Amino acid sequence: MAGMPGMSAKRWPALPYDAWKDTYATLHMWMQIVGKVALAQAPPLNHSWGHPHV
């Protein structure tokens, strides 16, 4: 990015989907597991708590 110290104008390298689709699928599955564990450990939150009852 121009004007930002320490940043170069180089682009990211090519990342063809076929070359990393198995890694993508595994990473996606693990991120879903991490999200479910985090959700299970979070305190319960009632979605209506932020809305006044009229």
Rosetta constraint file for C-alpha pairs under 8 A:
AtomPair CA 1 CA 7 HARMONIC 5.82 0.50
AtomPair CA 1 CA 8 HARMONIC 6.06 0.50
AtomPair CA 1 CA 9 HARMONIC 5.32 0.50
AtomPair CA 2 CA 7 HARMONIC 7.55 0.50
AtomPair CA 2 CA 8 HARMONIC 7.55 0.50
AtomPair CA 2 CA 9 HARMONIC 6.84 0.50
AtomPair CA 15 CA 19 HARMONIC 7.42 0.50
AtomPair CA 15 CA 20 HARMONIC 7.65 0.50
AtomPair CA 16 CA 20 HARMONIC 7.04 0.50
AtomPair CA 17 CA 21 HARMONIC 5.47 0.50
AtomPair CA 20 CA 24 HARMONIC 6.10 0.50
AtomPair CA 21 CA 25 HARMONIC 6.10 0.50
AtomPair CA 22 CA 26 HARMONIC 6.26 0.50
AtomPair CA 23 CA 27 HARMONIC 6.00 0.50
AtomPair CA 24 CA 28 HARMONIC 5.93 0.50
AtomPair CA 25 CA 29 HARMONIC 6.18 0.50
AtomPair CA 26 CA 30 HARMONIC 6.28 0.50
AtomPair CA 27 CA 31 HARMONIC 6.13 0.50
AtomPair CA 28 CA 32 HARMONIC 6.29 0.50
AtomPair CA 29 CA 33 HARMONIC 6.39 0.50
AtomPair CA 30 CA 34 HARMONIC 6.15 0.50
AtomPair CA 31 CA 35 HARMONIC 6.08 0.50
AtomPair CA 32 CA 36 HARMONIC 6.19 0.50
AtomPair CA 33 CA 37 HARMONIC 6.20 0.50
AtomPair CA 34 CA 38 HARMONIC 6.14 0.50
AtomPair CA 35 CA 39 HARMONIC 6.06 0.50
AtomPair CA 36 CA 40 HARMONIC 6.07 0.50
AtomPair CA 37 CA 41 HARMONIC 6.25 0.50
AtomPair CA 38 CA 42 HARMONIC 6.14 0.50
AtomPair CA 45 CA 49 HARMONIC 7.83 0.50
